[in-house]
Amino acid sequence: MHDRTVKVVAITGASSGIGEATARRLAADGHRLFLGARRTDRLERLVTEITAAGGTAATRRLDVTGAADVRDFVAAAEERYGRVDVMVNNAGVMPLSPLEALRTEE
């Protein structure tokens, strides 16, 4: 049985800026993190810092411009932790639209 107060959170664009700050905050709150971005050296450093502080984090290279890569990222997070409770889509620049519109080609 999983403790539902602890969430498994997948974060895209986690190597810097808002994604990195979000990862640090959620790790400090005790959540399990799966971090993705193109800059794996930064991701690995962040995971090392989080785990050294007692947090739980793992990483996988991710390029959100490829739908298959995003699917593989989520699948890897599920394989690692058994589930994904929250997805923070922080990577990329795109026109804004409702998620259900699935405007992925833009």
N, CA, C and O atoms as CSV, one atom per row, in Angstrom:
chain,resi,resn,atom,element,x,y,z
A,1,MET,N,N,0.843,-1.183,0.000
A,1,MET,CA,C,0.000,0.000,0.000
A,1,MET,C,C,0.888,1.246,0.000
A,1,MET,O,O,1.841,1.337,0.774
A,2,HIS,N,N,0.568,2.204,-0.873
A,2,HIS,CA,C,1.341,3.430,-0.977
A,2,HIS,C,C,0.798,4.489,-0.042
A,2,HIS,O,O,-0.412,4.588,0.161
A,3,ASP,N,N,1.689,5.276,0.524
A,3,ASP,CA,C,1.292,6.436,1.312
A,3,ASP,C,C,0.891,7.522,0.321
A,3,ASP,O,O,1.750,8.082,-0.359
A,4,ARG,N,N,-0.371,7.818,0.232
A,4,ARG,CA,C,-0.853,8.774,-0.763
A,4,ARG,C,C,-0.495,10.219,-0.428
A,4,ARG,O,O,-0.727,11.103,-1.252
A,5,THR,N,N,0.054,10.487,0.734
A,5,THR,CA,C,0.510,11.844,1.001
A,5,THR,C,C,1.830,12.102,0.293
A,5,THR,O,O,2.155,13.249,-0.012
A,6,VAL,N,N,2.592,11.047,0.029
A,6,VAL,CA,C,3.820,11.170,-0.749
A,6,VAL,C,C,3.458,10.900,-2.204
A,6,VAL,O,O,2.938,9.834,-2.534
A,7,LYS,N,N,3.729,11.854,-3.056
A,7,LYS,CA,C,3.400,11.731,-4.474
A,7,LYS,C,C,4.635,11.381,-5.295
A,7,LYS,O,O,5.761,11.723,-4.935
A,8,VAL,N,N,4.398,10.697,-6.399
A,8,VAL,CA,C,5.426,10.487,-7.412
A,8,VAL,C,C,5.193,11.568,-8.458
A,8,VAL,O,O,4.130,11.638,-9.075
A,9,VAL,N,N,6.210,12.410,-8.647
A,9,VAL,CA,C,6.067,13.573,-9.517
A,9,VAL,C,C,7.094,13.501,-10.648
A,9,VAL,O,O,8.296,13.411,-10.397
A,10,ALA,N,N,6.621,13.541,-11.877
A,10,ALA,CA,C,7.484,13.612,-13.056
A,10,ALA,C,C,7.534,15.073,-13.494
A,10,ALA,O,O,6.501,15.722,-13.653
A,11,ILE,N,N,8.753,15.578,-13.687
A,11,ILE,CA,C,8.930,16.984,-14.045
A,11,ILE,C,C,9.743,17.086,-15.321
A,11,ILE,O,O,10.861,16.577,-15.391
A,12,THR,N,N,9.188,17.743,-16.333
A,12,THR,CA,C,9.941,18.018,-17.555
A,12,THR,C,C,10.637,19.371,-17.395
A,12,THR,O,O,10.188,20.219,-16.623
A,13,GLY,N,N,11.718,19.563,-18.117
A,13,GLY,CA,C,12.451,20.823,-18.018
A,13,GLY,C,C,13.030,21.053,-16.633
A,13,GLY,O,O,13.073,22.184,-16.147
A,14,ALA,N,N,13.476,19.970,-15.997
A,14,ALA,CA,C,13.905,20.035,-14.598
A,14,ALA,C,C,15.367,20.434,-14.425
A,14,ALA,O,O,15.845,20.488,-13.292
A,15,SER,N,N,16.086,20.711,-15.494
A,15,SER,CA,C,17.518,20.970,-15.359
A,15,SER,C,C,17.851,22.398,-14.945
A,15,SER,O,O,18.997,22.679,-14.595
A,16,SER,N,N,16.876,23.311,-14.977
A,16,SER,CA,C,17.148,24.695,-14.586
A,16,SER,C,C,15.833,25.438,-14.337
A,16,SER,O,O,14.748,24.912,-14.582
A,17,GLY,N,N,15.956,26.648,-13.854
A,17,GLY,CA,C,14.822,27.544,-13.710
A,17,GLY,C,C,13.686,27.010,-12.865
A,17,GLY,O,O,13.907,26.439,-11.797
A,18,ILE,N,N,12.468,27.199,-13.347
A,18,ILE,CA,C,11.264,26.807,-12.614
A,18,ILE,C,C,11.233,25.304,-12.375
A,18,ILE,O,O,10.842,24.867,-11.293
A,19,GLY,N,N,11.637,24.502,-13.359
A,19,GLY,CA,C,11.638,23.051,-13.198
A,19,GLY,C,C,12.560,22.606,-12.087
A,19,GLY,O,O,12.194,21.756,-11.276
A,20,GLU,N,N,13.757,23.174,-12.041
A,20,GLU,CA,C,14.714,22.840,-10.987
A,20,GLU,C,C,14.194,23.288,-9.622
A,20,GLU,O,O,14.272,22.538,-8.649
A,21,ALA,N,N,13.667,24.499,-9.551
A,21,ALA,CA,C,13.139,25.015,-8.281
A,21,ALA,C,C,11.963,24.167,-7.804
A,21,ALA,O,O,11.830,23.905,-6.609
A,22,THR,N,N,11.122,23.746,-8.722
A,22,THR,CA,C,9.991,22.882,-8.373
A,22,THR,C,C,10.487,21.553,-7.830
A,22,THR,O,O,9.961,21.048,-6.838
A,23,ALA,N,N,11.496,20.988,-8.475
A,23,ALA,CA,C,12.067,19.716,-8.020
A,23,ALA,C,C,12.638,19.849,-6.612
A,23,ALA,O,O,12.398,18.997,-5.756
A,24,ARG,N,N,13.383,20.906,-6.379
A,24,ARG,CA,C,13.975,21.107,-5.051
A,24,ARG,C,C,12.902,21.231,-3.974
A,24,ARG,O,O,13.028,20.654,-2.894
A,25,ARG,N,N,11.862,21.976,-4.269
A,25,ARG,CA,C,10.787,22.188,-3.291
A,25,ARG,C,C,10.035,20.884,-3.009
A,25,ARG,O,O,9.805,20.538,-1.850
A,26,LEU,N,N,9.657,20.170,-4.053
A,26,LEU,CA,C,8.914,18.927,-3.878
A,26,LEU,C,C,9.757,17.857,-3.189
A,26,LEU,O,O,9.237,17.074,-2.394
A,27,ALA,N,N,11.043,17.819,-3.488
A,27,ALA,CA,C,11.936,16.870,-2.810
A,27,ALA,C,C,12.014,17.211,-1.320
A,27,ALA,O,O,11.980,16.318,-0.473
A,28,ALA,N,N,12.116,18.486,-1.009
A,28,ALA,CA,C,12.183,18.912,0.390
A,28,ALA,C,C,10.898,18.555,1.138
A,28,ALA,O,O,10.913,18.336,2.349
A,29,ASP,N,N,9.796,18.501,0.405
A,29,ASP,CA,C,8.510,18.122,0.999
A,29,ASP,C,C,8.327,16.612,1.076
A,29,ASP,O,O,7.306,16.136,1.573
A,30,GLY,N,N,9.317,15.847,0.585
A,30,GLY,CA,C,9.295,14.395,0.718
A,30,GLY,C,C,8.729,13.613,-0.445
A,30,GLY,O,O,8.547,12.400,-0.339
A,31,HIS,N,N,8.450,14.268,-1.538
A,31,HIS,CA,C,7.898,13.566,-2.698
A,31,HIS,C,C,9.000,12.863,-3.487
A,31,HIS,O,O,10.166,13.255,-3.429
A,32,ARG,N,N,8.617,11.818,-4.225
A,32,ARG,CA,C,9.548,11.079,-5.081
A,32,ARG,C,C,9.511,11.699,-6.470
A,32,ARG,O,O,8.441,11.920,-7.036
A,33,LEU,N,N,10.690,11.976,-7.008
A,33,LEU,CA,C,10.764,12.727,-8.261
A,33,LEU,C,C,11.386,11.917,-9.384
A,33,LEU,O,O,12.300,11.120,-9.170
A,34,PHE,N,N,10.870,12.139,-10.586
A,34,PHE,CA,C,11.466,11.617,-11.806
A,34,PHE,C,C,11.653,12.828,-12.702
A,34,PHE,O,O,10.678,13.445,-13.130
A,35,LEU,N,N,12.914,13.173,-12.989
A,35,LEU,CA,C,13.250,14.431,-13.633
A,35,LEU,C,C,13.727,14.217,-15.056
A,35,LEU,O,O,14.524,13.319,-15.328
A,36,GLY,N,N,13.233,15.051,-15.964
A,36,GLY,CA,C,13.629,14.951,-17.357
A,36,GLY,C,C,14.018,16.289,-17.944
A,36,GLY,O,O,13.461,17.325,-17.583
A,37,ALA,N,N,14.986,16.260,-18.858
A,37,ALA,CA,C,15.424,17.422,-19.626
A,37,ALA,C,C,16.481,16.942,-20.614
A,37,ALA,O,O,16.900,15.786,-20.571
A,38,ARG,N,N,16.906,17.831,-21.497
A,38,ARG,CA,C,17.950,17.467,-22.452
A,38,ARG,C,C,19.342,17.542,-21.828
A,38,ARG,O,O,20.238,16.797,-22.227
A,39,ARG,N,N,19.529,18.420,-20.869
A,39,ARG,CA,C,20.859,18.614,-20.268
A,39,ARG,C,C,21.046,17.636,-19.102
A,39,ARG,O,O,20.781,17.961,-17.945
A,40,THR,N,N,21.505,16.450,-19.440
A,40,THR,CA,C,21.604,15.384,-18.441
A,40,THR,C,C,22.654,15.656,-17.374
A,40,THR,O,O,22.510,15.193,-16.242
A,41,ASP,N,N,23.697,16.392,-17.704
A,41,ASP,CA,C,24.707,16.706,-16.691
A,41,ASP,C,C,24.091,17.506,-15.553
A,41,ASP,O,O,24.396,17.260,-14.386
A,42,ARG,N,N,23.231,18.458,-15.880
A,42,ARG,CA,C,22.552,19.249,-14.849
A,42,ARG,C,C,21.554,18.402,-14.064
A,42,ARG,O,O,21.427,18.544,-12.847
A,43,LEU,N,N,20.847,17.517,-14.770
A,43,LEU,CA,C,19.900,16.631,-14.088
A,43,LEU,C,C,20.616,15.735,-13.090
A,43,LEU,O,O,20.166,15.568,-11.957
A,44,GLU,N,N,21.724,15.165,-13.515
A,44,GLU,CA,C,22.469,14.260,-12.638
A,44,GLU,C,C,22.981,14.985,-11.398
A,44,GLU,O,O,22.960,14.434,-10.298
A,45,ARG,N,N,23.441,16.220,-11.577
A,45,ARG,CA,C,23.884,17.026,-10.433
A,45,ARG,C,C,22.733,17.281,-9.472
A,45,ARG,O,O,22.898,17.185,-8.256
A,46,LEU,N,N,21.565,17.607,-10.021
A,46,LEU,CA,C,20.392,17.881,-9.198
A,46,LEU,C,C,19.967,16.631,-8.427
A,46,LEU,O,O,19.665,16.712,-7.236
A,47,VAL,N,N,19.943,15.488,-9.091
A,47,VAL,CA,C,19.592,14.235,-8.419
A,47,VAL,C,C,20.586,13.940,-7.295
A,47,VAL,O,O,20.189,13.519,-6.209
A,48,THR,N,N,21.865,14.158,-7.553
A,48,THR,CA,C,22.887,13.940,-6.526
A,48,THR,C,C,22.634,14.835,-5.317
A,48,THR,O,O,22.720,14.377,-4.178
A,49,GLU,N,N,22.323,16.104,-5.556
A,49,GLU,CA,C,22.057,17.042,-4.457
A,49,GLU,C,C,20.804,16.643,-3.679
A,49,GLU,O,O,20.794,16.686,-2.449
A,50,ILE,N,N,19.757,16.259,-4.392
A,50,ILE,CA,C,18.502,15.875,-3.734
A,50,ILE,C,C,18.703,14.626,-2.888
A,50,ILE,O,O,18.265,14.578,-1.738
A,51,THR,N,N,19.355,13.629,-3.440
A,51,THR,CA,C,19.545,12.381,-2.687
A,51,THR,C,C,20.507,12.575,-1.519
A,51,THR,O,O,20.335,11.952,-0.472
A,52,ALA,N,N,21.519,13.430,-1.684
A,52,ALA,CA,C,22.446,13.712,-0.577
A,52,ALA,C,C,21.718,14.380,0.588
A,52,ALA,O,O,22.114,14.226,1.743
A,53,ALA,N,N,20.656,15.118,0.281
A,53,ALA,CA,C,19.863,15.788,1.313
A,53,ALA,C,C,18.769,14.878,1.877
A,53,ALA,O,O,17.966,15.311,2.704
A,54,GLY,N,N,18.737,13.614,1.430
A,54,GLY,CA,C,17.759,12.660,1.942
A,54,GLY,C,C,16.528,12.483,1.088
A,54,GLY,O,O,15.613,11.751,1.466
A,55,GLY,N,N,16.486,13.145,-0.068
A,55,GLY,CA,C,15.329,13.032,-0.949
A,55,GLY,C,C,15.434,11.836,-1.884
A,55,GLY,O,O,16.435,11.120,-1.905
A,56,THR,N,N,14.374,11.643,-2.651
A,56,THR,CA,C,14.310,10.544,-3.609
A,56,THR,C,C,14.106,11.128,-4.999
A,56,THR,O,O,13.106,11.797,-5.258
A,57,ALA,N,N,15.063,10.871,-5.898
A,57,ALA,CA,C,14.955,11.397,-7.254
A,57,ALA,C,C,15.733,10.510,-8.216
A,57,ALA,O,O,16.739,9.896,-7.859
A,58,ALA,N,N,15.238,10.464,-9.437
A,58,ALA,CA,C,15.894,9.758,-10.524
A,58,ALA,C,C,15.731,10.620,-11.768
A,58,ALA,O,O,14.949,11.571,-11.777
A,59,THR,N,N,16.469,10.283,-12.810
A,59,THR,CA,C,16.440,11.107,-14.006
A,59,THR,C,C,16.488,10.273,-15.273
A,59,THR,O,O,16.910,9.117,-15.273
A,60,ARG,N,N,16.047,10.894,-16.343
A,60,ARG,CA,C,16.131,10.310,-17.686
A,60,ARG,C,C,16.186,11.455,-18.672
A,60,ARG,O,O,15.475,12.448,-18.520
A,61,ARG,N,N,17.028,11.321,-19.682
A,61,ARG,CA,C,17.076,12.352,-20.721
A,61,ARG,C,C,15.707,12.431,-21.387
A,61,ARG,O,O,15.056,11.414,-21.626
A,62,LEU,N,N,15.286,13.652,-21.678
A,62,LEU,CA,C,13.971,13.856,-22.273
A,62,LEU,C,C,14.010,15.036,-23.224
A,62,LEU,O,O,14.504,16.111,-22.883
A,63,ASP,N,N,13.483,14.821,-24.422
A,63,ASP,CA,C,13.279,15.895,-25.394
A,63,ASP,C,C,11.784,15.934,-25.671
A,63,ASP,O,O,11.244,15.058,-26.347
A,64,VAL,N,N,11.120,16.955,-25.145
A,64,VAL,CA,C,9.660,17.009,-25.241
A,64,VAL,C,C,9.148,17.290,-26.641
A,64,VAL,O,O,7.936,17.279,-26.860
A,65,THR,N,N,10.038,17.543,-27.601
A,65,THR,CA,C,9.572,17.742,-28.972
A,65,THR,C,C,9.219,16.429,-29.653
A,65,THR,O,O,8.662,16.435,-30.750
A,66,GLY,N,N,9.533,15.304,-29.021
A,66,GLY,CA,C,9.177,14.000,-29.560
A,66,GLY,C,C,8.150,13.312,-28.686
A,66,GLY,O,O,8.437,13.001,-27.530
A,67,ALA,N,N,6.959,13.066,-29.211
A,67,ALA,CA,C,5.881,12.453,-28.427
A,67,ALA,C,C,6.292,11.087,-27.880
A,67,ALA,O,O,5.948,10.743,-26.750
A,68,ALA,N,N,7.024,10.311,-28.673
A,68,ALA,CA,C,7.459,8.990,-28.212
A,68,ALA,C,C,8.408,9.121,-27.024
A,68,ALA,O,O,8.360,8.312,-26.097
A,69,ASP,N,N,9.260,10.127,-27.048
A,69,ASP,CA,C,10.191,10.345,-25.939
A,69,ASP,C,C,9.431,10.695,-24.660
A,69,ASP,O,O,9.805,10.248,-23.576
A,70,VAL,N,N,8.382,11.481,-24.777
A,70,VAL,CA,C,7.564,11.836,-23.608
A,70,VAL,C,C,6.866,10.588,-23.063
A,70,VAL,O,O,6.838,10.372,-21.852
A,71,ARG,N,N,6.307,9.773,-23.949
A,71,ARG,CA,C,5.663,8.530,-23.504
A,71,ARG,C,C,6.664,7.617,-22.805
A,71,ARG,O,O,6.356,7.026,-21.770
A,72,ASP,N,N,7.871,7.505,-23.377
A,72,ASP,CA,C,8.913,6.672,-22.774
A,72,ASP,C,C,9.346,7.223,-21.415
A,72,ASP,O,O,9.646,6.453,-20.502
A,73,PHE,N,N,9.381,8.529,-21.279
A,73,PHE,CA,C,9.736,9.177,-20.016
A,73,PHE,C,C,8.735,8.800,-18.925
A,73,PHE,O,O,9.125,8.418,-17.821
A,74,VAL,N,N,7.453,8.909,-19.239
A,74,VAL,CA,C,6.411,8.564,-18.266
A,74,VAL,C,C,6.461,7.073,-17.941
A,74,VAL,O,O,6.325,6.683,-16.781
A,75,ALA,N,N,6.654,6.247,-18.957
A,75,ALA,CA,C,6.754,4.798,-18.732
A,75,ALA,C,C,7.943,4.463,-17.825
A,75,ALA,O,O,7.838,3.592,-16.962
A,76,ALA,N,N,9.062,5.145,-18.018
A,76,ALA,CA,C,10.243,4.909,-17.177
A,76,ALA,C,C,9.973,5.334,-15.735
A,76,ALA,O,O,10.420,4.671,-14.799
A,77,ALA,N,N,9.250,6.425,-15.555
A,77,ALA,CA,C,8.886,6.871,-14.205
A,77,ALA,C,C,7.981,5.840,-13.536
A,77,ALA,O,O,8.159,5.525,-12.359
A,78,GLU,N,N,7.008,5.313,-14.285
A,78,GLU,CA,C,6.110,4.288,-13.741
A,78,GLU,C,C,6.873,3.015,-13.407
A,78,GLU,O,O,6.597,2.371,-12.395
A,79,GLU,N,N,7.826,2.652,-14.249
A,79,GLU,CA,C,8.632,1.461,-13.986
A,79,GLU,C,C,9.467,1.648,-12.728
A,79,GLU,O,O,9.610,0.726,-11.925
A,80,ARG,N,N,10.010,2.830,-12.563
A,80,ARG,CA,C,10.880,3.122,-11.408
A,80,ARG,C,C,10.092,3.146,-10.092
A,80,ARG,O,O,10.514,2.557,-9.097
A,81,TYR,N,N,8.950,3.829,-10.099
A,81,TYR,CA,C,8.204,4.068,-8.855
A,81,TYR,C,C,6.851,3.361,-8.768
A,81,TYR,O,O,6.198,3.403,-7.726
A,82,GLY,N,N,6.432,2.721,-9.842
A,82,GLY,CA,C,5.164,2.005,-9.816
A,82,GLY,C,C,3.952,2.828,-10.204
A,82,GLY,O,O,2.866,2.288,-10.410
A,83,ARG,N,N,4.135,4.120,-10.302
A,83,ARG,CA,C,3.022,5.005,-10.663
A,83,ARG,C,C,3.562,6.414,-10.896
A,83,ARG,O,O,4.704,6.713,-10.549
A,84,VAL,N,N,2.738,7.269,-11.483
A,84,VAL,CA,C,2.995,8.710,-11.560
A,84,VAL,C,C,1.721,9.382,-11.090
A,84,VAL,O,O,0.652,9.180,-11.667
A,85,ASP,N,N,1.837,10.183,-10.040
A,85,ASP,CA,C,0.674,10.890,-9.497
A,85,ASP,C,C,0.507,12.283,-10.100
A,85,ASP,O,O,-0.612,12.756,-10.298
A,86,VAL,N,N,1.631,12.927,-10.388
A,86,VAL,CA,C,1.609,14.312,-10.861
A,86,VAL,C,C,2.613,14.467,-11.991
A,86,VAL,O,O,3.724,13.941,-11.925
A,87,MET,N,N,2.213,15.192,-13.026
A,87,MET,CA,C,3.117,15.509,-14.128
A,87,MET,C,C,3.228,17.026,-14.202
A,87,MET,O,O,2.225,17.713,-14.397
A,88,VAL,N,N,4.438,17.553,-14.046
A,88,VAL,CA,C,4.681,18.984,-14.182
A,88,VAL,C,C,5.333,19.182,-15.546
A,88,VAL,O,O,6.503,18.853,-15.739
A,89,ASN,N,N,4.565,19.721,-16.488
A,89,ASN,CA,C,5.054,19.938,-17.848
A,89,ASN,C,C,5.627,21.341,-17.921
A,89,ASN,O,O,4.915,22.310,-18.185
A,90,ASN,N,N,6.917,21.430,-17.683
A,90,ASN,CA,C,7.591,22.712,-17.592
A,90,ASN,C,C,8.482,22.998,-18.794
A,90,ASN,O,O,8.943,24.129,-18.946
A,91,ALA,N,N,8.737,22.031,-19.639
A,91,ALA,CA,C,9.680,22.192,-20.751
A,91,ALA,C,C,8.992,22.756,-21.986
A,91,ALA,O,O,7.801,22.550,-22.217
A,92,GLY,N,N,9.783,23.469,-22.764
A,92,GLY,CA,C,9.327,23.897,-24.078
A,92,GLY,C,C,8.629,25.244,-24.087
A,92,GLY,O,O,8.230,25.776,-23.051
A,93,VAL,N,N,8.499,25.769,-25.277
A,93,VAL,CA,C,7.783,27.011,-25.518
A,93,VAL,C,C,6.767,26.699,-26.599
A,93,VAL,O,O,7.111,26.134,-27.638
A,94,MET,N,N,5.521,27.062,-26.360
A,94,MET,CA,C,4.478,26.716,-27.320
A,94,MET,C,C,3.279,27.638,-27.159
A,94,MET,O,O,3.140,28.307,-26.135
A,95,PRO,N,N,2.412,27.674,-28.167
A,95,PRO,CA,C,1.168,28.424,-28.010
A,95,PRO,C,C,0.333,27.776,-26.905
A,95,PRO,O,O,0.359,26.556,-26.742
A,96,LEU,N,N,-0.385,28.566,-26.167
A,96,LEU,CA,C,-1.227,28.034,-25.095
A,96,LEU,C,C,-2.568,27.581,-25.642
A,96,LEU,O,O,-3.185,28.256,-26.466
A,97,SER,N,N,-3.005,26.427,-25.167
A,97,SER,CA,C,-4.323,25.911,-25.519
A,97,SER,C,C,-4.716,24.912,-24.444
A,97,SER,O,O,-3.859,24.430,-23.702
A,98,PRO,N,N,-6.009,24.594,-24.351
A,98,PRO,CA,C,-6.427,23.580,-23.369
A,98,PRO,C,C,-5.754,22.243,-23.663
A,98,PRO,O,O,-5.570,21.883,-24.825
A,99,LEU,N,N,-5.388,21.510,-22.622
A,99,LEU,CA,C,-4.714,20.224,-22.785
A,99,LEU,C,C,-5.528,19.277,-23.664
A,99,LEU,O,O,-4.967,18.573,-24.503
A,100,GLU,N,N,-6.844,19.258,-23.477
A,100,GLU,CA,C,-7.672,18.328,-24.248
A,100,GLU,C,C,-7.679,18.639,-25.748
A,100,GLU,O,O,-8.124,17.810,-26.542
A,101,ALA,N,N,-7.198,19.811,-26.145
A,101,ALA,CA,C,-7.128,20.146,-27.576
A,101,ALA,C,C,-6.018,19.364,-28.277
A,101,ALA,O,O,-6.044,19.218,-29.499
A,102,LEU,N,N,-5.042,18.860,-27.515
A,102,LEU,CA,C,-3.937,18.061,-28.048
A,102,LEU,C,C,-3.253,18.718,-29.241
A,102,LEU,O,O,-2.991,18.058,-30.246
A,103,ARG,N,N,-2.967,19.993,-29.141
A,103,ARG,CA,C,-2.313,20.731,-30.227
A,103,ARG,C,C,-0.800,20.529,-30.120
A,103,ARG,O,O,-0.067,21.458,-29.780
A,104,THR,N,N,-0.348,19.334,-30.409
A,104,THR,CA,C,1.067,19.000,-30.221
A,104,THR,C,C,1.937,19.372,-31.409
A,104,THR,O,O,3.155,19.461,-31.255
A,105,GLU,N,N,1.375,19.590,-32.567
A,105,GLU,CA,C,2.172,19.903,-33.754
A,105,GLU,C,C,2.688,21.337,-33.748
A,105,GLU,O,O,3.618,21.660,-34.486
A,106,GLU,N,N,2.105,22.193,-32.935
A,106,GLU,CA,C,2.529,23.597,-32.873
A,106,GLU,C,C,3.702,23.741,-31.969
A,106,GLU,O,O,4.207,24.848,-31.784
